Amino acid sequence: MGKMKTRKSIIKRFKFTKTGKVLRRRAFRRHLNVKKSTKRKARLSRIVKVEKNYAKKIKKVLGR
């Protein structure tokens, strides 16, 4: 049986902490920012932790 290939798109979208938590960026920050408030844009720029059930799936795909 061959090796499981790593999903490159997932590696680019998620970061992992040393304790095993999965981090992601928030959506809706790429364009159409003129009509969004400064407060909203600041909140969208923060990195957040992925929920446990999704984190488990992400780790499984990456073979962690």
VMD Tcl script that draws the C-alpha trace (Angstrom):
set ca {
  {0.00 0.00 0.00}
  {1.36 3.41 -0.99}
  {1.94 6.44 1.16}
  {-0.92 8.80 1.89}
  {-0.39 12.08 0.04}
  {-0.51 15.34 1.98}
  {-3.23 17.79 1.00}
  {-1.19 20.88 0.05}
  {-4.23 23.18 0.13}
  {-4.84 22.29 3.79}
  {-1.20 22.88 4.74}
  {-1.46 26.41 3.30}
  {-4.71 27.25 5.11}
  {-4.01 25.93 8.61}
  {-1.24 26.23 11.18}
  {-0.58 23.93 14.10}
  {0.58 24.86 17.60}
  {3.04 22.75 19.58}
  {0.19 21.51 21.77}
  {-1.70 20.26 18.69}
  {-4.32 22.98 18.30}
  {-5.30 23.97 14.77}
  {-5.41 27.67 13.82}
  {-7.07 29.36 10.86}
  {-7.67 32.82 9.42}
  {-11.15 34.34 9.28}
  {-13.06 34.73 6.03}
  {-14.47 37.93 4.40}
  {-11.29 40.00 4.56}
  {-10.00 39.74 0.98}
  {-12.00 42.42 -0.85}
  {-14.92 44.86 -0.55}
  {-13.31 46.30 2.58}
  {-14.39 49.91 2.03}
  {-17.87 49.30 3.38}
  {-16.66 47.30 6.40}
  {-15.95 49.14 9.62}
  {-12.41 49.34 11.03}
  {-13.53 47.37 14.07}
  {-14.96 44.60 11.90}
  {-11.82 44.42 9.74}
  {-9.64 44.21 12.83}
  {-11.75 41.36 14.19}
  {-11.55 39.54 10.85}
  {-7.77 39.82 10.72}
  {-7.27 37.79 13.91}
  {-6.29 34.16 13.84}
  {-8.73 31.83 15.61}
  {-8.72 28.27 16.87}
  {-10.59 25.62 14.86}
  {-13.39 23.73 16.62}
  {-12.45 20.28 17.95}
  {-14.55 18.21 15.54}
  {-13.13 20.03 12.48}
  {-9.60 19.96 13.88}
  {-9.81 16.18 14.15}
  {-10.78 15.90 10.46}
  {-8.00 18.26 9.38}
  {-5.40 16.30 11.32}
  {-6.66 13.04 9.85}
  {-6.27 14.31 6.28}
  {-2.73 15.48 7.04}
  {-1.81 12.25 8.78}
  {-1.06 13.80 12.19}
}
mol new
graphics top color blue
foreach p $ca { graphics top sphere $p radius 0.5 }
foreach p [lrange $ca 0 end-1] q [lrange $ca 1 end] { graphics top cylinder $p $q radius 0.2 }
display resetview
